[in-house]
Amino acid sequence: MNRLEALQRLKAALGPAGFLDAPADVAPYLRETRDYYVGACDAVVRPASVAEVAETVRLCAAAKLPLVPQGGNTGRQGGAVPDGGILLSTTRLNRIREVDAANLTLTAEAGCVLATIQAAAAEAGCLFPLSLAAEGSCQIGGNIASNAGGLQVVRYGNTRDLVLGLEVVLPDGRIWDGLRALRKDNTGYDLKHLFIGSEGTLGVITAAVLKLYPAPETIVTALVAAPSLEALFEVFAAVRDVCGEALTAFEMMPRIALEFVLAHAQGAVDPFSAPHAFYGLVELSSPIPEADLRSPLEKVLARRHGDGILADAVIADSVAQRNRLWALREAVPDAQKPEGVSIKHDVSVPVSRIVGFVRQASDAVEREIPGVRVVAFGHMGDGNVHFNLTQPAGWPAEDFMAQWARMNRIVHDIVEEFGGSISAEHGIGRRKKDELLLYKTPVEIELMRAVKKAIDPANLMNPGKVIDV
């Protein structure tokens, strides 16, 4: 089958709503959110069932047409941007198939928006804890394919930890039905983990069985201020030790991040009367109504304040105040944009080494680019740092962005030295593919290539992403 015949058969099989080839219709699917990549494709297909996905994949395989799966297109590494072939959008695979509150599971198709899944869980009196800034538009299939992290990893884990089963269309068009809602299934290789985090390079995820949790009935949120990153880590460790698994989130941000938010986020107000070097957003939760979470938090914060480690703290007294505190943290990425372009790093290190990494990496980039503004924020509770470098005042944007590769190598070498990862939650995609070869061992690269060759021998499934074969 040739390319034109395959396109004609796809158009006939999927109908007008499922097959787009007019340039104006295709264009929105080709641009990555940060505008680093703009792609091209022969057509966008939007299958509405797993059977239509399987037929699409079979036709593409027969015609040797590359296929790029795409969810909500909220990725950061160019992993869902096509370079020819067919783009498969999961937008119409958007049904919640089942909510089993007794089993604490929810089965959803890949195109379900994350916020829709959260709402369906809440309606059943449960919690689906994956929470991202893009949750109003990102899709669960993309979350799974990129193993998204988010705000509550310290309590609930990454997306990988929230998936019990998958349904996947393989590169030859066969359907693997692994939609098992089991907590225990010790029957050999756990195949779902091949596809979680594979970024569409091994198959098209079409549905998933997701873990739910009892909905939180009591939530306590606080913003703490510390004179140094070292002090903030001591506060985190103390809260973790005292509050245990009630600790749902601990987000860190430096003063410069808060200054950007106060300058550029509408309605943002500094909760403190004086500036401080670092801030931590703390959240505790419990499914027990009226659980006493506030008392132990107040005690540990008072103790650290008395030791001179904690400078100040605000504990939210209402839902509105809680939302205002979270808004300060969630506004950080967008607040960087008016300050100029940024060289971004999504990295992780062992939690115990986060302070040393931030200090060493900050010193290194500041030596190389005097005046660079380091905005190191993120998830202290799980070791994930968004180590962003905002252009120095007076530097032309293009000159600063020309330093991207050099800064990446400096920062990522330090990440490696600290036993970390060059991608904590955004994946590899196209942008970090070459760097992966520098930081994975030869054995790891060999195993990854072997898996790719075994499952996708023709290299048609999202080629050019994650790993080359």
Secondary structure, DSSP 8 states (H G I E B T S, - for coil): --HHHHHHHHHHHHHHHHEE-SHHHHGGGSB-TTSS-B-B-SEEE--SSHHHHHHHHHHHHHHT--EEEESSS--SSSTT--BSSEEEE-TT---EEEEETTTTEEEEETT-BHHHHHHHHHHTTEE-----TTTTT-BHHHHHHTT---TTHHHH--GGGGEEEEEEE-TTS-EEEE----S---SS--THHHHTTSTTSS-EEEEEEEE-EE--SEEEEEEEEESSHHHHHHHHHHHHHHHGGGEEEEEEEEHHHHHHHHHHSTT---SSSS--SEEEEEEEEESSTT---HHHHHHHHHHHHHTTS--EEEE--SHHHHHHHHHHHHTHHHHHGGG--EE--EEE--GGGHHHHHHHHHHHHHHHSTT-EEEEEEEGGGTEEEEEEE--TT--HHHHHTTHHHHHHHHHHHHHHTT-BS-SSS--TTTTHHHHHHHS-HHHHHHHHHHHHHH-TT--BSTTSS---
